[in-house]
Amino acid sequence: MRINRSMPEDVLIPVLGYPSVSEAVAWLTRAFGFTVRWQIEDHRAQLGVGRTAAVAITTGAVPETSDHVMIRVDDVDAHRARAMEGGAVVSEATDYMYGERQYAATDPSGRRWLFTQSIADLAPQDWGARGGVPD
């Protein structure tokens, strides 16, 4: 799997919605000892959990519509093709400024899944985030 300093090493990344990203980051770091990997204003953050895992925090007042699972894959386009053949409702694959190519899929229960492939190794500061991932 390709390395991207903006992403954790682990392949499974929970994405949790909170009304205020900044308040959630403050509480989660204080209460659980998570570390800030990076944060982009009150929109999104990534918190380190242990040595290789992370949890993403995003704006979303209602967890049912904002919480989802992110999974890192080696080839997002091949994975998307398989998901389409398997009957998943999928979005187009898109390249993002933070060095990831991603698509979203919805399972039969309506749960959202986001699949991501690292396409560049970027420090969060390279695309405008502030935070703790070293260069």
N, C-alpha and C positions, 0 to 999 in steps of 0.2 A: 504494500500500500504506500502510495506517495505521501511524503511528509508535508505538512503545512503548519507553521507555528501558530496560526490562528485557531487551529483545531486541536482537541485533546488526542492522545494516542488511542484511547479506547474506541471501539466501534459502535457502541450503543450510548446515545446521548438523550436523556430525558429533556424535554422542553416544557417549561412550566410558566403559565401566565399569571401575572400579578397586576393589580391596579396601578402600583408604582414600582418600577424596576429598582429605583434607588432605595426605597424603603425595604424592599425584599432583600436586596444585596446587603444592606446594613444589618438586617435581622439575621439572615442566614450565615453571614460571616461571624457575627457575634454569638449566636446560639449554637451553631454546629461546627464552627471553626473552618468553614470553607474559605478558600482564598480567591481573590479577584484575579482572574486570568486577563480579562479585558471588559470594558464597559463603553457603550456608545450612548451618552446622555441618559435619558430615562426611557430609552427605547428597547435596549437589549443588553445583556451581559452574559458572560460565561464564567462560572465559578469552578475552581479546581476542587476535586474531592479525592483525597489521597494522591498517589504519585501519577496515575495515568488517566483517571476518570474525570468527568466534568458534568455539570448540569447547566443548561442554558435557561436564562430567565428572560421573559419577553413581556411586553405590555399586553394585557388582556384581562379585563375585569371579570370575565366569566370563564373559569377553567374548562368547562365543557367545549368551548369554541376555540380556546387558545392552546391547551395542553396537547402535545403530540409526542411521538417518538421519532428521533432522528437516528439513522443508521448509516455508518460509513461503508461504502462499497468500492471495489476496484474500478468498475466500469459502469457508470450511471446510465449510459445509453443502452447497453446490453441488458441491464437490470430493468430498465423502463420497458423495453420490448417484451421481456418475459412477463412483467406485470400486466401489460396490455393483453397478451395472449391468454393470461390466466383470468381475465375478466375484471381487473381492477380499473377504476376510473382514475386516469392519471393526467397530470399537467404536462406541459412542454418542459423539457430539460433546459435550464437556464444557467449561464455563467454569471457569477457574482464577483464584485470588486474585492472580496475578502479571500479569493483564491479557491472557491468551491464551485462545482457544477452540481445542480440539484434538480430534483423533480419531486412532486408530491403525489401521493396515491391515497385513495379512500377504500377501506375494506367494507365488506357487506354490512357491518354494524354501524358504518358511518365514521369510524375512527380514522383520523388522519395520520399518515406515515410520511416522513420526509427522508429521501435517500440522497446522500451527498458523496461526491468524489472530490478529493483534493486535486486541483489542477495547477496550483502554484504555491510556493512556500513564501508566505507573507507574514511579517510581524504585524500585529494589530495596529500599531502606529502607522504602518504604511498606507492604511485605508481609512484612517481617521478616528480609530478607537483610542481610548486611553487605558492604561492598565499594566498589569504585572507580568505578562509573558516576556521573558528576556529576548533580546535580539540575537 
